[in-house]
């Protein structure tokens, strides 16, 4: 930004594209696109590491259960933005693979909580540990403060995007 002859702020021409978009936001969009594409590919790999028959989309569900414990299917569907039928199908597949179990909700006997089985915890833990080891290896040349700052900024971005 710079001031024009009247003291008002004006954009520097090089920073704005012909469509009016700021270069910084175009760069952000480009880098997020690359990150998300790689994340989808990695999610598929990690899902197969948990179990060869596991769908890529179910990996995030296992992580959610691993981090937050038992949850109702309706809560999980809302969190992931999918319908009840889709969530029911994914949960049934995970149950058939022996990775989750359904237990009566102590707060409401009519409802069920979905939890990871011991095998599910073991498999998810193994894959997550391998993933963290890859991050440590790939970012070994980064200063730990940079890693912490990246994590902080991504957390902040996720919070804004969730609203």
Secondary structure, DSSP 8 states (H G I E B T S, - for coil): -EE-TTS-EE--GGGB-TTS-BHHHHHHHHHHHHHHHHHHHHHHHHHHHH-TT--HHHHHHHHHHHHH--B-HHHHHHHHT--HHHHHHHHHHHHHTTSEEEEEETTEEEEEEEEE-HHHHHHHHHHHHHHHHHHHHHTTTS-HHHHHHHHHHHHHHHHHHH-
